[in-house]
Amino acid sequence: MKKSIVLSAGSVVAASACMGLFGIGVATADDYAGQTFSDASSAASSAGQTVVVAARVGDKLSQDECLVTRSQTAPFNSANDGAHVSGQVQFYLNCNGGYATATNPGASLASPEGREAKAAADQAAAEEQASLEEVSTPGA
C-alpha cells in the first residue's frame, strides 16, 4: 500500500513561521568580537557610538586588555527604564586572560583564541629571555 504526502503552500508558510518563531534566523556579523576593549572602544568611538560595558566576566586583566566576546549595537530598549536607545554599543567582556592555565582562567588552548594568545605569550617570553641574555652575558 502506497501513501502519498501532499504539501500545500499553506503548510510551507506555516513551517517558515514556526522557524522564525523558534529562533532559526539569520546570523549577523559582530564588528567588535575578538578585539581588546581598548581597540574596540576606539573603533566604536570613531564610528560615533557611545560605548557601554553591558557585562564583564573575570578580573585578571585591566579593562583595556579585556576581550570583547560580543557586542550589541543600538537600536534597542534600555534595560533600566525600557526607553529606546540609539547611538550606543554594548560590549560583553571577558577579563579572565588570554588562555587558560592550571591556575588562571581563560580561553581553552583547544580554541583558536587560546592558541593565538598562548603563541603570543610564548613569543613575548622568548624575546624577553633573549633580551636578558644579551644584557647579562659577562665578558661580551
Legacy VTK file of the C-alpha trace (Angstrom):
# vtk DataFile Version 3.0
C-alpha trace
ASCII
DATASET POLYDATA
POINTS 140 float
0.000 0.000 0.000
1.430 3.352 -1.038
0.830 6.583 0.837
1.206 9.969 -0.758
2.285 13.060 1.088
0.892 16.301 -0.240
2.352 19.673 0.784
0.377 22.779 0.201
1.560 26.362 0.072
-0.123 26.909 3.446
1.957 24.220 5.144
5.179 25.713 3.766
4.203 29.149 5.089
3.322 27.638 8.480
6.684 25.844 8.665
8.504 29.078 7.840
6.572 30.929 10.518
7.473 28.254 13.092
11.173 28.522 12.206
11.038 32.286 12.684
9.125 31.924 15.931
11.568 29.444 17.461
14.739 31.352 16.701
16.108 29.964 13.476
17.243 33.221 11.965
19.959 34.936 10.031
23.256 35.432 11.835
24.818 38.865 11.795
28.489 39.727 11.958
29.880 41.213 15.148
32.309 44.009 14.247
33.954 44.090 17.679
34.087 40.459 18.887
37.628 39.196 19.421
39.169 42.657 19.852
40.513 44.088 23.074
38.248 46.587 24.798
40.779 49.321 24.040
40.777 48.657 20.283
37.035 48.013 20.044
36.073 51.107 22.031
38.358 53.266 19.876
36.750 51.874 16.718
33.238 52.370 18.110
34.020 55.937 19.198
35.418 56.689 15.742
32.131 55.424 14.313
30.258 57.932 16.512
28.942 55.418 19.028
28.920 55.636 22.802
30.408 52.535 24.452
28.738 50.856 27.429
30.026 47.727 29.187
26.950 45.504 29.435
28.626 42.576 31.210
32.066 41.563 32.392
33.416 38.130 33.314
36.653 37.752 35.276
39.086 40.134 36.924
42.561 39.052 35.788
43.003 41.781 33.153
42.658 45.546 33.164
39.540 46.691 31.310
41.552 47.886 28.283
43.050 44.379 27.890
39.728 42.510 28.233
38.427 40.734 25.126
35.072 41.671 23.634
33.159 38.391 23.342
30.159 40.006 21.654
28.563 43.377 21.146
25.098 44.760 20.618
24.632 47.875 18.560
21.600 50.139 19.044
18.702 50.429 18.394
17.458 48.550 21.431
15.493 49.312 24.572
17.272 50.228 27.785
17.345 47.535 30.463
16.894 50.221 33.132
13.771 52.037 32.000
12.759 50.466 28.669
13.455 53.708 26.788
14.577 53.478 23.165
18.365 53.842 22.840
20.348 54.845 19.758
23.966 55.755 19.026
25.242 53.251 21.567
27.050 49.908 21.508
27.127 47.453 24.391
30.216 45.313 24.950
30.293 41.980 26.737
33.817 41.478 28.094
35.969 38.504 29.081
38.636 39.676 31.520
39.872 36.227 32.546
43.037 36.246 30.475
44.234 35.200 27.061
44.420 31.468 27.696
43.675 29.013 30.474
46.388 27.574 32.696
46.259 25.361 35.765
45.943 28.454 37.978
44.234 31.070 35.762
41.021 31.029 33.747
40.939 31.980 30.087
40.281 30.645 26.605
40.932 26.951 26.080
44.119 26.067 24.214
41.837 23.965 22.002
40.194 27.171 20.729
41.724 29.451 18.076
41.707 32.356 20.543
43.510 30.345 23.215
46.146 29.048 20.791
46.747 32.560 19.445
47.090 34.052 22.940
49.460 31.255 24.040
51.620 31.687 20.916
51.812 35.451 21.509
52.756 34.923 25.167
55.408 32.356 24.223
56.851 34.737 21.611
56.978 37.612 24.110
58.657 35.374 26.697
61.265 34.208 24.152
62.027 37.818 23.155
62.342 38.849 26.805
64.658 35.923 27.517
66.847 36.791 24.508
66.991 40.401 25.674
68.048 39.351 29.184
70.745 37.059 27.825
72.251 39.908 25.779
72.324 42.245 28.771
73.585 39.762 31.351
76.322 37.987 29.370
79.582 38.694 31.195
82.701 39.445 29.145
80.806 40.121 25.959
LINES 1 141
140 0 1 2 3 4 5 6 7 8 9 10 11 12 13 14 15 16 17 18 19 20 21 22 23 24 25 26 27 28 29 30 31 32 33 34 35 36 37 38 39 40 41 42 43 44 45 46 47 48 49 50 51 52 53 54 55 56 57 58 59 60 61 62 63 64 65 66 67 68 69 70 71 72 73 74 75 76 77 78 79 80 81 82 83 84 85 86 87 88 89 90 91 92 93 94 95 96 97 98 99 100 101 102 103 104 105 106 107 108 109 110 111 112 113 114 115 116 117 118 119 120 121 122 123 124 125 126 127 128 129 130 131 132 133 134 135 136 137 138 139
